[in-house]
């Protein structure tokens, strides 16, 4: 039997933010892991449907070299065809100065960079050491800020690394603070392989002191994404990354089930009585629509329940 679509609203006894910003990563982080190339017209309709559902931050694409992520080789074409809406931000990921050049030429107003909290992942993903990665990011952030762009910093492997194991919180805080000091206005703490647990989340956020500039990005590999999100909200974080329909996955962990599904997040936020601005029914319809185009059902539990 399908669920009613109406969660019971019972505010938490713990202190929580009154409003949560949902940073939708499906169009970029979700689709970049697809084995086949998604037509740019489908991507554009996906973005339009997400905006229509009330999402106000849509990470649209990445200016990484097509050799590395061919699924996003259409970044310029996508941005040229995008019907931007007032009040909606369309950030893009840039890996280096060349990526920034392309973003500026496309008229982008908001970028993100992608850093590593561990030595091994920095070497494997960025071909840099933990320290030398900042030599690559500094000119990107400096130039972007000089051009009036907002800059977000993604920090990967914040809780566990497949080669190094559990990542010490003080190491993550040290790297994260360097990104903030460099000029990133927001830092997204990524559980790249989905191994974090709530106590670990609380401890890491506490290590930063003020959570105002922090966001969280959880993968649901071990089924902990929502629990970790609630722990982050209780720790003062008010921006949460998620992916419509649970699109995306982690190439570094076996059986990784991908990003936190935006529908699952919205159901929890609705139940807690927290404002977020998203129409759950429209969002679920959008995820079903996209799943049909990808040829498989959505892994989102809420989508499955509403359409069950």
ChimeraX commands (.cxc) that place a marker at each C-alpha (Angstrom):
marker #1 position 0.00,0.00,0.00 radius 0.5
marker #1 position 1.34,3.43,-0.92 radius 0.5
marker #1 position 2.14,5.93,1.82 radius 0.5
marker #1 position -0.13,8.91,2.37 radius 0.5
marker #1 position 2.53,11.45,1.51 radius 0.5
marker #1 position 1.78,13.32,4.74 radius 0.5
marker #1 position 4.38,12.77,7.47 radius 0.5
marker #1 position 3.32,13.53,11.03 radius 0.5
marker #1 position 4.75,16.92,12.01 radius 0.5
marker #1 position 6.39,16.63,15.43 radius 0.5
marker #1 position 9.14,19.19,16.11 radius 0.5
marker #1 position 12.31,17.85,17.68 radius 0.5
marker #1 position 13.03,18.65,21.32 radius 0.5
marker #1 position 16.61,19.38,20.23 radius 0.5
marker #1 position 17.59,22.77,18.86 radius 0.5
marker #1 position 17.35,22.79,15.07 radius 0.5
marker #1 position 17.58,25.49,12.39 radius 0.5
marker #1 position 14.18,26.91,11.46 radius 0.5
marker #1 position 15.03,26.72,7.76 radius 0.5
marker #1 position 17.25,24.33,5.78 radius 0.5
marker #1 position 18.85,25.08,2.43 radius 0.5
marker #1 position 18.86,22.04,0.17 radius 0.5
marker #1 position 21.84,22.05,-2.19 radius 0.5
marker #1 position 20.66,19.85,-5.06 radius 0.5
marker #1 position 23.57,17.96,-6.65 radius 0.5
marker #1 position 21.66,15.53,-8.88 radius 0.5
marker #1 position 22.31,17.29,-12.21 radius 0.5
marker #1 position 26.07,17.27,-11.59 radius 0.5
marker #1 position 27.12,14.73,-8.97 radius 0.5
marker #1 position 24.27,12.40,-9.83 radius 0.5
marker #1 position 24.58,12.29,-13.59 radius 0.5
marker #1 position 28.38,12.30,-13.76 radius 0.5
marker #1 position 28.41,8.66,-12.66 radius 0.5
marker #1 position 26.07,7.42,-15.39 radius 0.5
marker #1 position 27.55,4.84,-17.74 radius 0.5
marker #1 position 25.78,6.36,-20.73 radius 0.5
marker #1 position 25.64,9.99,-21.84 radius 0.5
marker #1 position 22.40,11.75,-20.92 radius 0.5
marker #1 position 21.12,14.04,-23.67 radius 0.5
marker #1 position 21.56,17.72,-22.86 radius 0.5
marker #1 position 17.86,18.34,-23.54 radius 0.5
marker #1 position 16.99,15.84,-20.81 radius 0.5
marker #1 position 19.40,17.57,-18.44 radius 0.5
marker #1 position 17.84,20.95,-19.18 radius 0.5
marker #1 position 14.35,19.66,-18.53 radius 0.5
marker #1 position 15.59,17.99,-15.36 radius 0.5
marker #1 position 16.95,21.33,-14.09 radius 0.5
marker #1 position 13.72,23.09,-15.04 radius 0.5
marker #1 position 11.61,20.50,-13.24 radius 0.5
marker #1 position 13.77,20.73,-10.13 radius 0.5
marker #1 position 13.39,24.50,-10.07 radius 0.5
marker #1 position 9.65,24.11,-10.54 radius 0.5
marker #1 position 9.60,21.82,-7.49 radius 0.5
marker #1 position 10.99,24.67,-5.40 radius 0.5
marker #1 position 14.68,23.87,-5.17 radius 0.5
marker #1 position 16.71,27.06,-5.05 radius 0.5
marker #1 position 20.28,25.75,-5.41 radius 0.5
marker #1 position 20.89,23.50,-8.41 radius 0.5
marker #1 position 24.45,22.41,-9.05 radius 0.5
marker #1 position 24.22,22.33,-12.81 radius 0.5
marker #1 position 27.42,20.81,-14.18 radius 0.5
marker #1 position 31.21,20.72,-13.97 radius 0.5
marker #1 position 33.97,22.20,-16.10 radius 0.5
marker #1 position 36.22,19.22,-15.66 radius 0.5
marker #1 position 38.06,17.99,-18.76 radius 0.5
marker #1 position 35.77,15.79,-20.89 radius 0.5
marker #1 position 38.46,13.10,-20.92 radius 0.5
marker #1 position 37.88,12.51,-17.21 radius 0.5
marker #1 position 34.10,12.91,-17.05 radius 0.5
marker #1 position 32.63,12.61,-20.56 radius 0.5
marker #1 position 29.11,12.69,-19.09 radius 0.5
marker #1 position 29.60,16.42,-18.44 radius 0.5
marker #1 position 31.35,17.34,-21.70 radius 0.5
marker #1 position 28.29,19.39,-22.65 radius 0.5
marker #1 position 28.77,21.98,-19.86 radius 0.5
marker #1 position 28.90,25.00,-22.18 radius 0.5
marker #1 position 25.96,23.80,-24.24 radius 0.5
marker #1 position 23.91,23.14,-21.13 radius 0.5
marker #1 position 24.56,26.54,-19.59 radius 0.5
marker #1 position 23.84,28.28,-22.90 radius 0.5
marker #1 position 20.48,26.55,-23.10 radius 0.5
marker #1 position 19.54,26.98,-19.44 radius 0.5
marker #1 position 16.46,29.05,-18.67 radius 0.5
marker #1 position 17.57,30.55,-15.39 radius 0.5
marker #1 position 14.94,31.48,-12.85 radius 0.5
marker #1 position 14.97,34.39,-10.44 radius 0.5
marker #1 position 15.96,33.29,-6.97 radius 0.5
marker #1 position 17.63,30.09,-8.17 radius 0.5
marker #1 position 21.41,29.63,-8.02 radius 0.5
marker #1 position 23.16,27.43,-10.58 radius 0.5
marker #1 position 26.67,26.75,-9.24 radius 0.5
marker #1 position 29.18,24.69,-11.21 radius 0.5
marker #1 position 32.20,22.69,-10.16 radius 0.5
marker #1 position 35.60,23.81,-11.45 radius 0.5
marker #1 position 38.75,21.71,-10.94 radius 0.5
marker #1 position 41.42,24.28,-11.83 radius 0.5
marker #1 position 42.12,27.62,-13.54 radius 0.5
marker #1 position 41.25,26.25,-16.96 radius 0.5
marker #1 position 37.89,25.22,-15.59 radius 0.5
marker #1 position 37.47,28.70,-14.12 radius 0.5
marker #1 position 38.23,30.25,-17.52 radius 0.5
marker #1 position 35.43,28.20,-19.04 radius 0.5
marker #1 position 33.05,29.06,-16.20 radius 0.5
marker #1 position 33.72,32.79,-16.53 radius 0.5
marker #1 position 33.21,32.63,-20.29 radius 0.5
marker #1 position 29.86,30.95,-19.66 radius 0.5
marker #1 position 28.74,33.72,-17.31 radius 0.5
marker #1 position 28.69,31.60,-14.17 radius 0.5
marker #1 position 28.14,33.42,-10.87 radius 0.5
marker #1 position 28.85,30.67,-8.37 radius 0.5
marker #1 position 31.55,27.98,-8.43 radius 0.5
marker #1 position 32.75,25.12,-6.27 radius 0.5
marker #1 position 36.17,23.54,-5.90 radius 0.5
marker #1 position 36.81,19.94,-4.84 radius 0.5
marker #1 position 39.54,19.24,-2.28 radius 0.5
marker #1 position 40.68,16.20,-0.32 radius 0.5
marker #1 position 41.04,15.73,3.42 radius 0.5
marker #1 position 43.49,12.85,2.97 radius 0.5
marker #1 position 46.89,12.39,1.40 radius 0.5
marker #1 position 46.01,9.29,-0.63 radius 0.5
marker #1 position 42.85,10.67,-2.19 radius 0.5
marker #1 position 44.61,13.93,-3.04 radius 0.5
marker #1 position 47.22,11.90,-4.91 radius 0.5
marker #1 position 44.72,9.64,-6.67 radius 0.5
marker #1 position 42.05,12.20,-7.53 radius 0.5
marker #1 position 44.03,15.43,-7.89 radius 0.5
marker #1 position 47.56,14.18,-8.58 radius 0.5
marker #1 position 48.67,16.39,-5.70 radius 0.5
marker #1 position 49.84,16.06,-2.13 radius 0.5
marker #1 position 47.59,17.14,0.71 radius 0.5
marker #1 position 49.52,20.42,0.95 radius 0.5
marker #1 position 50.19,21.08,-2.73 radius 0.5
marker #1 position 46.50,20.89,-3.64 radius 0.5
marker #1 position 46.18,24.40,-2.22 radius 0.5
marker #1 position 48.65,25.68,-4.80 radius 0.5
marker #1 position 46.09,24.67,-7.42 radius 0.5
marker #1 position 43.08,26.07,-5.58 radius 0.5
marker #1 position 44.48,29.41,-4.43 radius 0.5
marker #1 position 44.57,31.15,-7.84 radius 0.5
marker #1 position 41.13,29.74,-8.68 radius 0.5
marker #1 position 39.57,31.12,-5.52 radius 0.5
marker #1 position 41.44,34.42,-5.72 radius 0.5
marker #1 position 40.45,35.06,-9.32 radius 0.5
marker #1 position 36.87,33.94,-8.79 radius 0.5
marker #1 position 36.42,36.23,-5.80 radius 0.5
marker #1 position 37.99,39.12,-7.72 radius 0.5
marker #1 position 35.39,38.53,-10.47 radius 0.5
marker #1 position 32.60,38.70,-7.90 radius 0.5
marker #1 position 31.84,34.96,-7.86 radius 0.5
marker #1 position 30.82,33.05,-4.78 radius 0.5
marker #1 position 33.04,30.07,-4.04 radius 0.5
marker #1 position 32.13,26.87,-2.25 radius 0.5
marker #1 position 34.69,24.33,-1.11 radius 0.5
marker #1 position 33.94,20.63,-1.21 radius 0.5
marker #1 position 36.07,18.57,1.15 radius 0.5
marker #1 position 36.05,14.85,0.41 radius 0.5
marker #1 position 36.94,11.87,2.62 radius 0.5
marker #1 position 36.05,13.75,5.80 radius 0.5
marker #1 position 35.08,10.66,7.78 radius 0.5
marker #1 position 36.71,7.67,6.16 radius 0.5
marker #1 position 39.11,6.91,3.33 radius 0.5
marker #1 position 39.21,3.50,1.58 radius 0.5
marker #1 position 43.02,3.48,1.74 radius 0.5
marker #1 position 43.69,5.27,5.03 radius 0.5
marker #1 position 40.73,4.21,7.14 radius 0.5
marker #1 position 39.11,6.53,9.67 radius 0.5
marker #1 position 40.18,10.13,9.09 radius 0.5
marker #1 position 41.16,12.10,12.22 radius 0.5
marker #1 position 38.81,15.03,12.84 radius 0.5
marker #1 position 41.66,17.44,13.55 radius 0.5
marker #1 position 43.13,16.68,10.13 radius 0.5
marker #1 position 39.81,17.46,8.43 radius 0.5
marker #1 position 39.40,20.67,10.44 radius 0.5
marker #1 position 42.91,21.83,9.51 radius 0.5
marker #1 position 42.33,21.29,5.78 radius 0.5
marker #1 position 38.82,22.76,5.93 radius 0.5
marker #1 position 39.96,25.91,7.69 radius 0.5
marker #1 position 42.59,26.47,5.01 radius 0.5
marker #1 position 39.85,26.43,2.38 radius 0.5
marker #1 position 37.72,28.87,4.37 radius 0.5
marker #1 position 40.71,31.14,5.02 radius 0.5
marker #1 position 41.50,31.03,1.31 radius 0.5
marker #1 position 38.14,32.62,0.54 radius 0.5
marker #1 position 35.53,29.86,0.31 radius 0.5
marker #1 position 32.27,31.20,1.67 radius 0.5
marker #1 position 30.99,27.70,2.44 radius 0.5
marker #1 position 32.60,24.35,3.16 radius 0.5
marker #1 position 30.74,21.12,2.37 radius 0.5
marker #1 position 31.96,18.20,4.49 radius 0.5
marker #1 position 31.75,15.06,2.37 radius 0.5
marker #1 position 31.28,11.49,3.54 radius 0.5
marker #1 position 32.56,10.25,0.21 radius 0.5
marker #1 position 32.32,6.53,0.90 radius 0.5
marker #1 position 29.32,6.70,3.25 radius 0.5
marker #1 position 30.94,5.34,6.42 radius 0.5
marker #1 position 30.18,8.14,8.90 radius 0.5
marker #1 position 27.99,7.71,11.97 radius 0.5
marker #1 position 26.17,10.45,13.93 radius 0.5
marker #1 position 28.65,10.76,16.79 radius 0.5
marker #1 position 31.48,11.19,14.31 radius 0.5
marker #1 position 29.49,13.91,12.53 radius 0.5
marker #1 position 28.83,15.78,15.77 radius 0.5
marker #1 position 32.49,15.59,16.79 radius 0.5
marker #1 position 33.75,16.90,13.45 radius 0.5
marker #1 position 31.34,19.82,13.34 radius 0.5
marker #1 position 32.21,20.70,16.94 radius 0.5
marker #1 position 35.86,20.78,15.91 radius 0.5
marker #1 position 35.17,23.71,13.60 radius 0.5
marker #1 position 33.53,25.72,16.39 radius 0.5
marker #1 position 31.13,27.93,14.46 radius 0.5
marker #1 position 29.03,25.82,12.04 radius 0.5
marker #1 position 27.64,28.82,10.10 radius 0.5
marker #1 position 29.85,28.26,7.04 radius 0.5
marker #1 position 29.45,24.48,6.99 radius 0.5
marker #1 position 27.32,22.19,4.83 radius 0.5
marker #1 position 27.15,18.40,4.80 radius 0.5
marker #1 position 27.22,15.88,1.96 radius 0.5
marker #1 position 26.37,12.30,2.90 radius 0.5
marker #1 position 26.34,9.07,0.94 radius 0.5
marker #1 position 24.03,6.28,2.06 radius 0.5
marker #1 position 26.35,3.32,1.59 radius 0.5
marker #1 position 25.65,1.98,5.09 radius 0.5
marker #1 position 22.19,3.49,5.48 radius 0.5
marker #1 position 23.37,6.32,7.73 radius 0.5
marker #1 position 22.79,9.39,5.55 radius 0.5
marker #1 position 19.57,10.61,7.20 radius 0.5
marker #1 position 20.82,9.87,10.71 radius 0.5
marker #1 position 24.00,11.77,9.95 radius 0.5
marker #1 position 22.02,14.65,8.49 radius 0.5
marker #1 position 19.91,14.94,11.63 radius 0.5
marker #1 position 23.09,14.94,13.72 radius 0.5
marker #1 position 24.45,17.77,11.57 radius 0.5
marker #1 position 21.24,19.78,11.91 radius 0.5
marker #1 position 21.34,19.36,15.67 radius 0.5
marker #1 position 24.93,20.60,15.56 radius 0.5
marker #1 position 23.88,23.86,13.87 radius 0.5
marker #1 position 24.40,23.10,10.18 radius 0.5
marker #1 position 21.62,24.43,7.95 radius 0.5
marker #1 position 22.74,23.49,4.42 radius 0.5
marker #1 position 22.43,19.89,3.26 radius 0.5
marker #1 position 23.55,18.43,-0.07 radius 0.5
marker #1 position 21.28,15.83,-1.65 radius 0.5
marker #1 position 20.39,14.33,-5.00 radius 0.5
marker #1 position 16.90,14.03,-6.48 radius 0.5
marker #1 position 15.87,10.38,-6.54 radius 0.5
marker #1 position 19.16,9.36,-4.92 radius 0.5
marker #1 position 21.06,9.73,-8.19 radius 0.5
marker #1 position 24.78,9.18,-8.08 radius 0.5
marker #1 position 27.12,6.84,-6.34 radius 0.5
marker #1 position 30.60,6.45,-5.03 radius 0.5
marker #1 position 33.17,4.75,-7.27 radius 0.5
marker #1 position 35.42,4.11,-4.25 radius 0.5
marker #1 position 33.17,1.82,-2.20 radius 0.5
marker #1 position 31.60,-1.49,-3.14 radius 0.5
marker #1 position 27.79,-1.50,-2.98 radius 0.5
marker #1 position 27.66,2.26,-2.47 radius 0.5
marker #1 position 24.05,3.32,-2.79 radius 0.5
marker #1 position 24.75,6.87,-3.76 radius 0.5
marker #1 position 23.86,10.29,-2.49 radius 0.5
marker #1 position 21.23,11.08,0.11 radius 0.5
marker #1 position 17.95,11.26,-1.83 radius 0.5
marker #1 position 16.40,14.72,-1.76 radius 0.5
marker #1 position 12.92,13.22,-1.29 radius 0.5
marker #1 position 14.06,11.29,1.77 radius 0.5
marker #1 position 15.56,14.49,3.18 radius 0.5
marker #1 position 12.39,16.49,2.47 radius 0.5
marker #1 position 10.20,13.87,4.17 radius 0.5
marker #1 position 12.32,14.15,7.33 radius 0.5
marker #1 position 12.38,17.95,7.23 radius 0.5
marker #1 position 8.61,18.04,6.76 radius 0.5
marker #1 position 8.18,15.78,9.77 radius 0.5
marker #1 position 10.36,18.07,11.86 radius 0.5
marker #1 position 8.41,21.14,10.73 radius 0.5
marker #1 position 11.47,22.79,9.17 radius 0.5
marker #1 position 11.09,25.16,6.22 radius 0.5
marker #1 position 12.81,24.23,2.95 radius 0.5
marker #1 position 10.52,25.41,0.13 radius 0.5
marker #1 position 10.31,22.15,-1.82 radius 0.5
marker #1 position 7.10,20.56,-3.11 radius 0.5
marker #1 position 7.59,16.86,-2.38 radius 0.5
marker #1 position 4.99,15.63,-4.87 radius 0.5
marker #1 position 6.53,17.61,-7.74 radius 0.5
marker #1 position 10.00,16.48,-6.75 radius 0.5
marker #1 position 9.00,12.82,-6.64 radius 0.5
marker #1 position 7.33,13.16,-10.04 radius 0.5
marker #1 position 10.57,14.63,-11.38 radius 0.5
marker #1 position 12.65,11.77,-10.00 radius 0.5
marker #1 position 10.29,9.18,-11.48 radius 0.5
marker #1 position 10.52,11.00,-14.81 radius 0.5
marker #1 position 14.33,10.98,-14.71 radius 0.5
marker #1 position 14.47,7.36,-13.59 radius 0.5
marker #1 position 12.40,6.41,-16.64 radius 0.5
marker #1 position 14.93,8.13,-18.88 radius 0.5
marker #1 position 17.79,6.35,-17.18 radius 0.5
marker #1 position 16.01,3.02,-17.51 radius 0.5
marker #1 position 15.88,2.02,-13.85 radius 0.5
marker #1 position 13.79,2.73,-10.75 radius 0.5
marker #1 position 14.73,5.46,-8.31 radius 0.5
marker #1 position 16.55,4.17,-5.21 radius 0.5
marker #1 position 14.85,6.82,-3.03 radius 0.5
marker #1 position 12.76,5.10,-0.36 radius 0.5
marker #1 position 10.29,7.98,-0.29 radius 0.5
marker #1 position 9.84,7.91,-4.07 radius 0.5
marker #1 position 9.23,4.17,-3.88 radius 0.5
marker #1 position 6.70,4.60,-1.06 radius 0.5
marker #1 position 4.80,7.44,-2.73 radius 0.5
marker #1 position 4.64,5.57,-6.02 radius 0.5
marker #1 position 4.25,2.10,-4.49 radius 0.5
marker link #1:1,2 radius 0.2
marker link #1:2,3 radius 0.2
marker link #1:3,4 radius 0.2
marker link #1:4,5 radius 0.2
marker link #1:5,6 radius 0.2
marker link #1:6,7 radius 0.2
marker link #1:7,8 radius 0.2
marker link #1:8,9 radius 0.2
marker link #1:9,10 radius 0.2
marker link #1:10,11 radius 0.2
marker link #1:11,12 radius 0.2
marker link #1:12,13 radius 0.2
marker link #1:13,14 radius 0.2
marker link #1:14,15 radius 0.2
marker link #1:15,16 radius 0.2
marker link #1:16,17 radius 0.2
marker link #1:17,18 radius 0.2
marker link #1:18,19 radius 0.2
marker link #1:19,20 radius 0.2
marker link #1:20,21 radius 0.2
marker link #1:21,22 radius 0.2
marker link #1:22,23 radius 0.2
marker link #1:23,24 radius 0.2
marker link #1:24,25 radius 0.2
marker link #1:25,26 radius 0.2
marker link #1:26,27 radius 0.2
marker link #1:27,28 radius 0.2
marker link #1:28,29 radius 0.2
marker link #1:29,30 radius 0.2
marker link #1:30,31 radius 0.2
marker link #1:31,32 radius 0.2
marker link #1:32,33 radius 0.2
marker link #1:33,34 radius 0.2
marker link #1:34,35 radius 0.2
marker link #1:35,36 radius 0.2
marker link #1:36,37 radius 0.2
marker link #1:37,38 radius 0.2
marker link #1:38,39 radius 0.2
marker link #1:39,40 radius 0.2
marker link #1:40,41 radius 0.2
marker link #1:41,42 radius 0.2
marker link #1:42,43 radius 0.2
marker link #1:43,44 radius 0.2
marker link #1:44,45 radius 0.2
marker link #1:45,46 radius 0.2
marker link #1:46,47 radius 0.2
marker link #1:47,48 radius 0.2
marker link #1:48,49 radius 0.2
marker link #1:49,50 radius 0.2
marker link #1:50,51 radius 0.2
marker link #1:51,52 radius 0.2
marker link #1:52,53 radius 0.2
marker link #1:53,54 radius 0.2
marker link #1:54,55 radius 0.2
marker link #1:55,56 radius 0.2
marker link #1:56,57 radius 0.2
marker link #1:57,58 radius 0.2
marker link #1:58,59 radius 0.2
marker link #1:59,60 radius 0.2
marker link #1:60,61 radius 0.2
marker link #1:61,62 radius 0.2
marker link #1:62,63 radius 0.2
marker link #1:63,64 radius 0.2
marker link #1:64,65 radius 0.2
marker link #1:65,66 radius 0.2
marker link #1:66,67 radius 0.2
marker link #1:67,68 radius 0.2
marker link #1:68,69 radius 0.2
marker link #1:69,70 radius 0.2
marker link #1:70,71 radius 0.2
marker link #1:71,72 radius 0.2
marker link #1:72,73 radius 0.2
marker link #1:73,74 radius 0.2
marker link #1:74,75 radius 0.2
marker link #1:75,76 radius 0.2
marker link #1:76,77 radius 0.2
marker link #1:77,78 radius 0.2
marker link #1:78,79 radius 0.2
marker link #1:79,80 radius 0.2
marker link #1:80,81 radius 0.2
marker link #1:81,82 radius 0.2
marker link #1:82,83 radius 0.2
marker link #1:83,84 radius 0.2
marker link #1:84,85 radius 0.2
marker link #1:85,86 radius 0.2
marker link #1:86,87 radius 0.2
marker link #1:87,88 radius 0.2
marker link #1:88,89 radius 0.2
marker link #1:89,90 radius 0.2
marker link #1:90,91 radius 0.2
marker link #1:91,92 radius 0.2
marker link #1:92,93 radius 0.2
marker link #1:93,94 radius 0.2
marker link #1:94,95 radius 0.2
marker link #1:95,96 radius 0.2
marker link #1:96,97 radius 0.2
marker link #1:97,98 radius 0.2
marker link #1:98,99 radius 0.2
marker link #1:99,100 radius 0.2
marker link #1:100,101 radius 0.2
marker link #1:101,102 radius 0.2
marker link #1:102,103 radius 0.2
marker link #1:103,104 radius 0.2
marker link #1:104,105 radius 0.2
marker link #1:105,106 radius 0.2
marker link #1:106,107 radius 0.2
marker link #1:107,108 radius 0.2
marker link #1:108,109 radius 0.2
marker link #1:109,110 radius 0.2
marker link #1:110,111 radius 0.2
marker link #1:111,112 radius 0.2
marker link #1:112,113 radius 0.2
marker link #1:113,114 radius 0.2
marker link #1:114,115 radius 0.2
marker link #1:115,116 radius 0.2
marker link #1:116,117 radius 0.2
marker link #1:117,118 radius 0.2
marker link #1:118,119 radius 0.2
marker link #1:119,120 radius 0.2
marker link #1:120,121 radius 0.2
marker link #1:121,122 radius 0.2
marker link #1:122,123 radius 0.2
marker link #1:123,124 radius 0.2
marker link #1:124,125 radius 0.2
marker link #1:125,126 radius 0.2
marker link #1:126,127 radius 0.2
marker link #1:127,128 radius 0.2
marker link #1:128,129 radius 0.2
marker link #1:129,130 radius 0.2
marker link #1:130,131 radius 0.2
marker link #1:131,132 radius 0.2
marker link #1:132,133 radius 0.2
marker link #1:133,134 radius 0.2
marker link #1:134,135 radius 0.2
marker link #1:135,136 radius 0.2
marker link #1:136,137 radius 0.2
marker link #1:137,138 radius 0.2
marker link #1:138,139 radius 0.2
marker link #1:139,140 radius 0.2
marker link #1:140,141 radius 0.2
marker link #1:141,142 radius 0.2
marker link #1:142,143 radius 0.2
marker link #1:143,144 radius 0.2
marker link #1:144,145 radius 0.2
marker link #1:145,146 radius 0.2
marker link #1:146,147 radius 0.2
marker link #1:147,148 radius 0.2
marker link #1:148,149 radius 0.2
marker link #1:149,150 radius 0.2
marker link #1:150,151 radius 0.2
marker link #1:151,152 radius 0.2
marker link #1:152,153 radius 0.2
marker link #1:153,154 radius 0.2
marker link #1:154,155 radius 0.2
marker link #1:155,156 radius 0.2
marker link #1:156,157 radius 0.2
marker link #1:157,158 radius 0.2
marker link #1:158,159 radius 0.2
marker link #1:159,160 radius 0.2
marker link #1:160,161 radius 0.2
marker link #1:161,162 radius 0.2
marker link #1:162,163 radius 0.2
marker link #1:163,164 radius 0.2
marker link #1:164,165 radius 0.2
marker link #1:165,166 radius 0.2
marker link #1:166,167 radius 0.2
marker link #1:167,168 radius 0.2
marker link #1:168,169 radius 0.2
marker link #1:169,170 radius 0.2
marker link #1:170,171 radius 0.2
marker link #1:171,172 radius 0.2
marker link #1:172,173 radius 0.2
marker link #1:173,174 radius 0.2
marker link #1:174,175 radius 0.2
marker link #1:175,176 radius 0.2
marker link #1:176,177 radius 0.2
marker link #1:177,178 radius 0.2
marker link #1:178,179 radius 0.2
marker link #1:179,180 radius 0.2
marker link #1:180,181 radius 0.2
marker link #1:181,182 radius 0.2
marker link #1:182,183 radius 0.2
marker link #1:183,184 radius 0.2
marker link #1:184,185 radius 0.2
marker link #1:185,186 radius 0.2
marker link #1:186,187 radius 0.2
marker link #1:187,188 radius 0.2
marker link #1:188,189 radius 0.2
marker link #1:189,190 radius 0.2
marker link #1:190,191 radius 0.2
marker link #1:191,192 radius 0.2
marker link #1:192,193 radius 0.2
marker link #1:193,194 radius 0.2
marker link #1:194,195 radius 0.2
marker link #1:195,196 radius 0.2
marker link #1:196,197 radius 0.2
marker link #1:197,198 radius 0.2
marker link #1:198,199 radius 0.2
marker link #1:199,200 radius 0.2
marker link #1:200,201 radius 0.2
marker link #1:201,202 radius 0.2
marker link #1:202,203 radius 0.2
marker link #1:203,204 radius 0.2
marker link #1:204,205 radius 0.2
marker link #1:205,206 radius 0.2
marker link #1:206,207 radius 0.2
marker link #1:207,208 radius 0.2
marker link #1:208,209 radius 0.2
marker link #1:209,210 radius 0.2
marker link #1:210,211 radius 0.2
marker link #1:211,212 radius 0.2
marker link #1:212,213 radius 0.2
marker link #1:213,214 radius 0.2
marker link #1:214,215 radius 0.2
marker link #1:215,216 radius 0.2
marker link #1:216,217 radius 0.2
marker link #1:217,218 radius 0.2
marker link #1:218,219 radius 0.2
marker link #1:219,220 radius 0.2
marker link #1:220,221 radius 0.2
marker link #1:221,222 radius 0.2
marker link #1:222,223 radius 0.2
marker link #1:223,224 radius 0.2
marker link #1:224,225 radius 0.2
marker link #1:225,226 radius 0.2
marker link #1:226,227 radius 0.2
marker link #1:227,228 radius 0.2
marker link #1:228,229 radius 0.2
marker link #1:229,230 radius 0.2
marker link #1:230,231 radius 0.2
marker link #1:231,232 radius 0.2
marker link #1:232,233 radius 0.2
marker link #1:233,234 radius 0.2
marker link #1:234,235 radius 0.2
marker link #1:235,236 radius 0.2
marker link #1:236,237 radius 0.2
marker link #1:237,238 radius 0.2
marker link #1:238,239 radius 0.2
marker link #1:239,240 radius 0.2
marker link #1:240,241 radius 0.2
marker link #1:241,242 radius 0.2
marker link #1:242,243 radius 0.2
marker link #1:243,244 radius 0.2
marker link #1:244,245 radius 0.2
marker link #1:245,246 radius 0.2
marker link #1:246,247 radius 0.2
marker link #1:247,248 radius 0.2
marker link #1:248,249 radius 0.2
marker link #1:249,250 radius 0.2
marker link #1:250,251 radius 0.2
marker link #1:251,252 radius 0.2
marker link #1:252,253 radius 0.2
marker link #1:253,254 radius 0.2
marker link #1:254,255 radius 0.2
marker link #1:255,256 radius 0.2
marker link #1:256,257 radius 0.2
marker link #1:257,258 radius 0.2
marker link #1:258,259 radius 0.2
marker link #1:259,260 radius 0.2
marker link #1:260,261 radius 0.2
marker link #1:261,262 radius 0.2
marker link #1:262,263 radius 0.2
marker link #1:263,264 radius 0.2
marker link #1:264,265 radius 0.2
marker link #1:265,266 radius 0.2
marker link #1:266,267 radius 0.2
marker link #1:267,268 radius 0.2
marker link #1:268,269 radius 0.2
marker link #1:269,270 radius 0.2
marker link #1:270,271 radius 0.2
marker link #1:271,272 radius 0.2
marker link #1:272,273 radius 0.2
marker link #1:273,274 radius 0.2
marker link #1:274,275 radius 0.2
marker link #1:275,276 radius 0.2
marker link #1:276,277 radius 0.2
marker link #1:277,278 radius 0.2
marker link #1:278,279 radius 0.2
marker link #1:279,280 radius 0.2
marker link #1:280,281 radius 0.2
marker link #1:281,282 radius 0.2
marker link #1:282,283 radius 0.2
marker link #1:283,284 radius 0.2
marker link #1:284,285 radius 0.2
marker link #1:285,286 radius 0.2
marker link #1:286,287 radius 0.2
marker link #1:287,288 radius 0.2
marker link #1:288,289 radius 0.2
marker link #1:289,290 radius 0.2
marker link #1:290,291 radius 0.2
marker link #1:291,292 radius 0.2
marker link #1:292,293 radius 0.2
marker link #1:293,294 radius 0.2
marker link #1:294,295 radius 0.2
marker link #1:295,296 radius 0.2
marker link #1:296,297 radius 0.2
marker link #1:297,298 radius 0.2
marker link #1:298,299 radius 0.2
marker link #1:299,300 radius 0.2
marker link #1:300,301 radius 0.2
marker link #1:301,302 radius 0.2
marker link #1:302,303 radius 0.2
marker link #1:303,304 radius 0.2
marker link #1:304,305 radius 0.2
marker link #1:305,306 radius 0.2
marker link #1:306,307 radius 0.2
marker link #1:307,308 radius 0.2
view
